[in-house]
Amino acid sequence: MIFKRVGESRPYPDHGYVQKQWAAIAPQQVRLDELVTTKRTLDLDALLEEDSTFYGDLFAHVVLFEGELYLEDGLHRALRSALQQRETMHARILELK
């Protein structure tokens, strides 16, 4: 199994973070099998695009809420890591209380 669980929504409250605030969070490694996705589907173009970071962050965005790590943005990066047989990826982790 790649992820801990496949979800289809964000079970945490809206945090209101914008790109500039996410950029202030230092990236760290996270295990793919500890992540719960917040999307069930993926835009295949995003997965196959050679430079998928042109308009976005280089790192995935993960929200830590009630002891769970939710993959909010970067599903294509996580799947690309899994396809390359890596167990971890770098992500910015926002802790919500």
PALUM-113298 format. One record per atom (N, C-alpha, C, O): residue number from 1; residue in one letter; atom name; x, z, y. Coordinates in steps of 0.2 Angstrom, whole numbers, plus 5000, padded with zeros to 4 digits. Atoms other than C-alpha are relative to their C-alpha. Layout:
<tivexs>
TIVEX  resi  resn  name     u     w     v
TIVEX   NUM     a    CA     X     Z     Y
...
</tivexs>
This chain:
<tivexs>
TIVEX  resi  resn  name     u     w     v
TIVEX     1     m     N  5004  5000  4994
TIVEX     1     m    CA  5000  5000  5000
TIVEX     1     m     C  5004  5000  5006
TIVEX     1     m     O  5009  5004  5007
TIVEX     2     i     N  4996  5001  4994
TIVEX     2     i    CA  5007  4995  5017
TIVEX     2     i     C  4998  5006  5005
TIVEX     2     i     O  5003  5009  5008
TIVEX     3     f     N  5002  4995  4995
TIVEX     3     f    CA  4997  5008  5028
TIVEX     3     f     C  4996  5006  4996
TIVEX     3     f     O  4994  5005  4991
TIVEX     4     k     N  5003  4994  5003
TIVEX     4     k    CA  4990  5025  5025
TIVEX     4     k     C  4992  4999  4999
TIVEX     4     k     O  4989  5000  4994
TIVEX     5     r     N  5007  5001  5001
TIVEX     5     r    CA  4972  5019  5028
TIVEX     5     r     C  4999  4994  5005
TIVEX     5     r     O  5002  4993  5011
TIVEX     6     v     N  5002  5006  4996
TIVEX     6     v    CA  4964  5003  5036
TIVEX     6     v     C  4993  5003  5004
TIVEX     6     v     O  4988  5004  5000
TIVEX     7     g     N  5006  4999  4996
TIVEX     7     g    CA  4952  5008  5050
TIVEX     7     g     C  4997  4995  5004
TIVEX     7     g     O  5000  4989  5003
TIVEX     8     e     N  5003  5006  4996
TIVEX     8     e    CA  4941  4998  5061
TIVEX     8     e     C  4998  5002  5007
TIVEX     8     e     O  4994  4998  5011
TIVEX     9     s     N  5002  4998  4993
TIVEX     9     s    CA  4939  5008  5077
TIVEX     9     s     C  5005  5006  5002
TIVEX     9     s     O  5010  5008  4998
TIVEX    10     r     N  4996  4995  4997
TIVEX    10     r    CA  4948  5021  5088
TIVEX    10     r     C  4996  5007  5000
TIVEX    10     r     O  4992  5008  5004
TIVEX    11     p     N  5004  4993  5000
TIVEX    11     p    CA  4942  5039  5083
TIVEX    11     p     C  5002  5005  5005
TIVEX    11     p     O  4999  5010  5005
TIVEX    12     y     N  4998  4995  4994
TIVEX    12     y    CA  4951  5047  5098
TIVEX    12     y     C  4997  4998  5006
TIVEX    12     y     O  4995  4992  5007
TIVEX    13     p     N  5003  5002  4993
TIVEX    13     p    CA  4945  5048  5116
TIVEX    13     p     C  5005  4995  5004
TIVEX    13     p     O  5011  4994  5002
TIVEX    14     d     N  4997  5005  4996
TIVEX    14     d    CA  4950  5035  5128
TIVEX    14     d     C  5006  5003  5004
TIVEX    14     d     O  5004  5008  5008
TIVEX    15     h     N  4995  4997  4997
TIVEX    15     h    CA  4967  5039  5135
TIVEX    15     h     C  5002  4997  5007
TIVEX    15     h     O  5005  5000  5011
TIVEX    16     g     N  5000  5003  4993
TIVEX    16     g    CA  4967  5027  5150
TIVEX    16     g     C  5007  4998  5001
TIVEX    16     g     O  5009  4996  5007
TIVEX    17     y     N  4993  5002  4998
TIVEX    17     y    CA  4986  5023  5148
TIVEX    17     y     C  5000  4992  5001
TIVEX    17     y     O  4997  4988  4997
TIVEX    18     v     N  4999  5007  4999
TIVEX    18     v    CA  4991  5006  5155
TIVEX    18     v     C  5008  4999  4998
TIVEX    18     v     O  5011  5003  4996
TIVEX    19     q     N  4993  5002  5002
TIVEX    19     q    CA  5007  4996  5151
TIVEX    19     q     C  5006  5004  5003
TIVEX    19     q     O  5010  5006  4999
TIVEX    20     k     N  4995  4996  4996
TIVEX    20     k    CA  5018  5005  5164
TIVEX    20     k     C  5001  5007  4997
TIVEX    20     k     O  5006  5009  4996
TIVEX    21     q     N  4999  4993  5003
TIVEX    21     q    CA  5014  5022  5156
TIVEX    21     q     C  5002  5000  4993
TIVEX    21     q     O  5006  5004  4991
TIVEX    22     w     N  4997  5001  5006
TIVEX    22     w    CA  5017  5016  5139
TIVEX    22     w     C  5007  4999  5000
TIVEX    22     w     O  5011  5002  4996
TIVEX    23     a     N  4993  5002  5000
TIVEX    23     a    CA  5034  5009  5144
TIVEX    23     a     C  5004  5006  5001
TIVEX    23     a     O  5010  5006  5000
TIVEX    24     a     N  4996  4994  4999
TIVEX    24     a    CA  5039  5027  5149
TIVEX    24     a     C  5001  5004  4994
TIVEX    24     a     O  5005  5009  4994
TIVEX    25     i     N  5000  4996  5006
TIVEX    25     i    CA  5037  5033  5132
TIVEX    25     i     C  5006  4997  4995
TIVEX    25     i     O  5006  4991  4994
TIVEX    26     a     N  4995  5003  5004
TIVEX    26     a    CA  5053  5031  5122
TIVEX    26     a     C  4998  4999  4993
TIVEX    26     a     O  4995  5002  4990
TIVEX    27     p     N  5002  5002  5006
TIVEX    27     p    CA  5051  5022  5106
TIVEX    27     p     C  5004  5004  4994
TIVEX    27     p     O  5009  5006  4995
TIVEX    28     q     N  4997  4997  5006
TIVEX    28     q    CA  5055  5030  5089
TIVEX    28     q     C  4997  4997  4994
TIVEX    28     q     O  4992  4993  4993
TIVEX    29     q     N  5002  5003  5006
TIVEX    29     q    CA  5054  5025  5071
TIVEX    29     q     C  4994  5004  4997
TIVEX    29     q     O  4993  5010  4997
TIVEX    30     v     N  5005  4998  5004
TIVEX    30     v    CA  5038  5027  5061
TIVEX    30     v     C  4999  4997  4994
TIVEX    30     v     O  5000  4991  4993
TIVEX    31     r     N  5001  5003  5007
TIVEX    31     r    CA  5034  5024  5043
TIVEX    31     r     C  4993  4997  5000
TIVEX    31     r     O  4988  4999  5002
TIVEX    32     l     N  5006  5004  5000
TIVEX    32     l    CA  5021  5011  5040
TIVEX    32     l     C  4995  5003  4996
TIVEX    32     l     O  4989  5003  4997
TIVEX    33     d     N  5005  4997  5004
TIVEX    33     d    CA  5013  5021  5026
TIVEX    33     d     C  4997  5006  5003
TIVEX    33     d     O  4993  5010  5000
TIVEX    34     e     N  5003  4994  4996
TIVEX    34     e    CA  5009  5035  5039
TIVEX    34     e     C  4995  4998  5005
TIVEX    34     e     O  4992  5002  5008
TIVEX    35     l     N  5005  5003  4995
TIVEX    35     l    CA  4999  5023  5050
TIVEX    35     l     C  4993  4999  4998
TIVEX    35     l     O  4992  4997  4992
TIVEX    36     v     N  5007  5002  5001
TIVEX    36     v    CA  4980  5021  5051
TIVEX    36     v     C  4999  4995  5005
TIVEX    36     v     O  5000  4996  5011
TIVEX    37     t     N  5002  5005  4996
TIVEX    37     t    CA  4975  5005  5058
TIVEX    37     t     C  4994  5001  5004
TIVEX    37     t     O  4989  5005  5002
TIVEX    38     t     N  5006  5000  4996
TIVEX    38     t    CA  4962  5003  5072
TIVEX    38     t     C  4996  4994  5000
TIVEX    38     t     O  4991  4993  5003
TIVEX    39     k     N  5003  5007  5000
TIVEX    39     k    CA  4958  4985  5068
TIVEX    39     k     C  5000  4998  4993
TIVEX    39     k     O  5005  4999  4989
TIVEX    40     r     N  5000  5003  5007
TIVEX    40     r    CA  4953  4977  5052
TIVEX    40     r     C  5002  4993  4999
TIVEX    40     r     O  5004  4991  4994
TIVEX    41     t     N  4998  5007  5000
TIVEX    41     t    CA  4957  4959  5057
TIVEX    41     t     C  5006  4999  5004
TIVEX    41     t     O  5008  5003  5009
TIVEX    42     l     N  4994  5002  4996
TIVEX    42     l    CA  4973  4951  5064
TIVEX    42     l     C  4999  4993  5002
TIVEX    42     l     O  4997  4988  4998
TIVEX    43     d     N  4999  5007  4998
TIVEX    43     d    CA  4975  4935  5074
TIVEX    43     d     C  5006  4997  4997
TIVEX    43     d     O  5012  4999  4999
TIVEX    44     l     N  4994  5003  5004
TIVEX    44     l    CA  4986  4925  5063
TIVEX    44     l     C  5005  4997  5005
TIVEX    44     l     O  5011  4997  5003
TIVEX    45     d     N  4996  5003  4996
TIVEX    45     d    CA  4993  4916  5078
TIVEX    45     d     C  5005  5006  5003
TIVEX    45     d     O  5011  5004  5004
TIVEX    46     a     N  4996  4995  4998
TIVEX    46     a    CA  5000  4933  5084
TIVEX    46     a     C  5005  5002  4995
TIVEX    46     a     O  5011  5003  4997
TIVEX    47     l     N  4996  4998  5006
TIVEX    47     l    CA  5008  4936  5067
TIVEX    47     l     C  5006  4995  5000
TIVEX    47     l     O  5012  4996  4998
TIVEX    48     l     N  4996  5005  5001
TIVEX    48     l    CA  5016  4919  5066
TIVEX    48     l     C  5004  4998  5006
TIVEX    48     l     O  5009  4994  5006
TIVEX    49     e     N  4997  5002  4994
TIVEX    49     e    CA  5021  4917  5084
TIVEX    49     e     C  5008  5003  5000
TIVEX    49     e     O  5009  5009  4999
TIVEX    50     e     N  4993  4998  5000
TIVEX    50     e    CA  5040  4917  5086
TIVEX    50     e     C  5002  5006  5005
TIVEX    50     e     O  5006  5010  5004
TIVEX    51     d     N  4999  4995  4995
TIVEX    51     d    CA  5040  4927  5102
TIVEX    51     d     C  4994  5003  5002
TIVEX    51     d     O  4991  5001  5007
TIVEX    52     s     N  5007  4997  4999
TIVEX    52     s    CA  5025  4938  5101
TIVEX    52     s     C  5000  5005  5005
TIVEX    52     s     O  4995  5008  5007
TIVEX    53     t     N  5000  4995  4995
TIVEX    53     t    CA  5031  4949  5115
TIVEX    53     t     C  5000  4998  5007
TIVEX    53     t     O  5002  5001  5012
TIVEX    54     f     N  5000  5003  4994
TIVEX    54     f    CA  5030  4937  5129
TIVEX    54     f     C  4996  5004  5005
TIVEX    54     f     O  4998  5005  5011
TIVEX    55     y     N  5005  4996  4996
TIVEX    55     y    CA  5015  4946  5137
TIVEX    55     y     C  4999  5007  4999
TIVEX    55     y     O  4996  5010  5003
TIVEX    56     g     N  5001  4993  5001
TIVEX    56     g    CA  5016  4962  5129
TIVEX    56     g     C  5006  5004  4999
TIVEX    56     g     O  5012  5002  5001
TIVEX    57     d     N  4995  4995  5001
TIVEX    57     d    CA  5027  4977  5124
TIVEX    57     d     C  5004  4998  4994
TIVEX    57     d     O  5001  4995  4989
TIVEX    58     l     N  4995  5001  5006
TIVEX    58     l    CA  5042  4975  5112
TIVEX    58     l     C  4998  5004  4995
TIVEX    58     l     O  4999  5003  4989
TIVEX    59     f     N  5001  4995  5005
TIVEX    59     f    CA  5036  4990  5103
TIVEX    59     f     C  4992  5001  4999
TIVEX    59     f     O  4988  5000  5004
TIVEX    60     a     N  5007  4998  5001
TIVEX    60     a    CA  5020  4995  5095
TIVEX    60     a     C  4997  5006  5003
TIVEX    60     a     O  5002  5010  5005
TIVEX    61     h     N  5003  4994  4997
TIVEX    61     h    CA  5008  5008  5102
TIVEX    61     h     C  4996  5004  4995
TIVEX    61     h     O  4992  5001  4992
TIVEX    62     v     N  5003  4996  5005
TIVEX    62     v    CA  5003  5022  5091
TIVEX    62     v     C  4998  5007  5004
TIVEX    62     v     O  5001  5009  5008
TIVEX    63     v     N  5003  4994  4997
TIVEX    63     v    CA  4992  5037  5096
TIVEX    63     v     C  5000  5005  4994
TIVEX    63     v     O  4997  5004  4989
TIVEX    64     l     N  5000  4994  5005
TIVEX    64     l    CA  4995  5054  5087
TIVEX    64     l     C  4994  5004  5002
TIVEX    64     l     O  4994  5007  5008
TIVEX    65     f     N  5006  4997  4999
TIVEX    65     f    CA  4978  5062  5086
TIVEX    65     f     C  4997  5004  4994
TIVEX    65     f     O  4996  5001  4989
TIVEX    66     e     N  5003  4996  5006
TIVEX    66     e    CA  4972  5077  5075
TIVEX    66     e     C  5005  4999  4994
TIVEX    66     e     O  5002  4999  4988
TIVEX    67     g     N  4995  5000  5006
TIVEX    67     g    CA  4988  5075  5064
TIVEX    67     g     C  5000  4993  4997
TIVEX    67     g     O  5004  4992  4992
TIVEX    68     e     N  5000  5007  5003
TIVEX    68     e    CA  4985  5056  5061
TIVEX    68     e     C  5003  4995  5005
TIVEX    68     e     O  5003  4996  5011
TIVEX    69     l     N  4997  5005  4996
TIVEX    69     l    CA  4995  5042  5068
TIVEX    69     l     C  4996  4993  4999
TIVEX    69     l     O  4996  4990  4994
TIVEX    70     y     N  5004  5005  4999
TIVEX    70     y    CA  4984  5028  5074
TIVEX    70     y     C  5003  4994  5003
TIVEX    70     y     O  5006  4995  5009
TIVEX    71     l     N  4997  5006  4998
TIVEX    71     l    CA  4991  5010  5076
TIVEX    71     l     C  4995  4997  5005
TIVEX    71     l     O  4991  4993  5003
TIVEX    72     e     N  5005  5003  4995
TIVEX    72     e    CA  4982  5005  5092
TIVEX    72     e     C  5002  4993  5002
TIVEX    72     e     O  4997  4989  5003
TIVEX    73     d     N  4998  5006  4998
TIVEX    73     d    CA  4992  4990  5097
TIVEX    73     d     C  5007  4998  4996
TIVEX    73     d     O  5011  5002  4996
TIVEX    74     g     N  4994  5002  5004
TIVEX    74     g    CA  5005  4980  5086
TIVEX    74     g     C  4999  4999  4993
TIVEX    74     g     O  5004  4999  4989
TIVEX    75     l     N  5001  5001  5007
TIVEX    75     l    CA  4997  4977  5070
TIVEX    75     l     C  5004  4994  4997
TIVEX    75     l     O  5006  4994  4992
TIVEX    76     h     N  4996  5006  5003
TIVEX    76     h    CA  5006  4960  5069
TIVEX    76     h     C  5007  5002  4999
TIVEX    76     h     O  5010  4999  4995
TIVEX    77     r     N  4994  4997  5001
TIVEX    77     r    CA  5022  4969  5072
TIVEX    77     r     C  5001  5004  4993
TIVEX    77     r     O  5006  5003  4990
TIVEX    78     a     N  5000  4996  5006
TIVEX    78     a    CA  5018  4981  5058
TIVEX    78     a     C  5000  4995  4993
TIVEX    78     a     O  5004  4997  4989
TIVEX    79     l     N  5001  5005  5006
TIVEX    79     l    CA  5013  4967  5046
TIVEX    79     l     C  5007  4996  4999
TIVEX    79     l     O  5009  4995  4993
TIVEX    80     r     N  4994  5004  5001
TIVEX    80     r    CA  5029  4957  5050
TIVEX    80     r     C  5005  5004  4997
TIVEX    80     r     O  5009  5002  4993
TIVEX    81     s     N  4996  4996  5003
TIVEX    81     s    CA  5039  4972  5046
TIVEX    81     s     C  4999  5001  4992
TIVEX    81     s     O  5004  5001  4989
TIVEX    82     a     N  5002  5000  5008
TIVEX    82     a    CA  5030  4974  5029
TIVEX    82     a     C  5002  4994  4997
TIVEX    82     a     O  5005  4994  4991
TIVEX    83     l     N  4998  5006  5004
TIVEX    83     l    CA  5033  4956  5025
TIVEX    83     l     C  5008  4999  5000
TIVEX    83     l     O  5010  4996  4995
TIVEX    84     q     N  4992  5000  5000
TIVEX    84     q    CA  5052  4958  5029
TIVEX    84     q     C  5002  5006  4995
TIVEX    84     q     O  5008  5008  4995
TIVEX    85     q     N  4998  4994  5005
TIVEX    85     q    CA  5051  4973  5016
TIVEX    85     q     C  5003  5006  5003
TIVEX    85     q     O  5007  5009  5000
TIVEX    86     r     N  4998  4994  4996
TIVEX    86     r    CA  5054  4986  5029
TIVEX    86     r     C  4995  5006  4999
TIVEX    86     r     O  4989  5004  4999
TIVEX    87     e     N  5005  4995  5001
TIVEX    87     e    CA  5046  5003  5027
TIVEX    87     e     C  4998  5004  5007
TIVEX    87     e     O  4994  5008  5007
TIVEX    88     t     N  5000  4997  4993
TIVEX    88     t    CA  5048  5008  5046
TIVEX    88     t     C  4999  4995  5005
TIVEX    88     t     O  5001  4989  5004
TIVEX    89     m     N  4999  5004  4994
TIVEX    89     m    CA  5046  5001  5063
TIVEX    89     m     C  5000  5004  5006
TIVEX    89     m     O  4999  5010  5005
TIVEX    90     h     N  4999  4996  4993
TIVEX    90     h    CA  5049  5006  5081
TIVEX    90     h     C  4993  5000  5003
TIVEX    90     h     O  4990  4995  5004
TIVEX    91     a     N  5006  5000  4996
TIVEX    91     a    CA  5034  5012  5091
TIVEX    91     a     C  5000  5005  5005
TIVEX    91     a     O  5004  5010  5005
TIVEX    92     r     N  5001  4995  4995
TIVEX    92     r    CA  5029  5021  5106
TIVEX    92     r     C  4994  5005  4998
TIVEX    92     r     O  4989  5002  4996
TIVEX    93     i     N  5005  4995  5003
TIVEX    93     i    CA  5019  5037  5101
TIVEX    93     i     C  4998  5004  5006
TIVEX    93     i     O  5001  5008  5009
TIVEX    94     l     N  5003  4996  4995
TIVEX    94     l    CA  5007  5045  5113
TIVEX    94     l     C  4996  5005  4996
TIVEX    94     l     O  4992  5004  4992
TIVEX    95     e     N  5004  4995  5003
TIVEX    95     e    CA  5001  5062  5108
TIVEX    95     e     C  4994  5002  5004
TIVEX    95     e     O  4995  5004  5010
TIVEX    96     l     N  5006  4998  4997
TIVEX    96     l    CA  4983  5066  5112
TIVEX    96     l     C  4998  5007  4997
TIVEX    96     l     O  4999  5008  4991
TIVEX    97     k     N  5002  4994  5003
TIVEX    97     k    CA  4977  5084  5111
TIVEX    97     k     C  4993  5001  5002
TIVEX    97     k     O  4990  5007  5000
</tivexs>
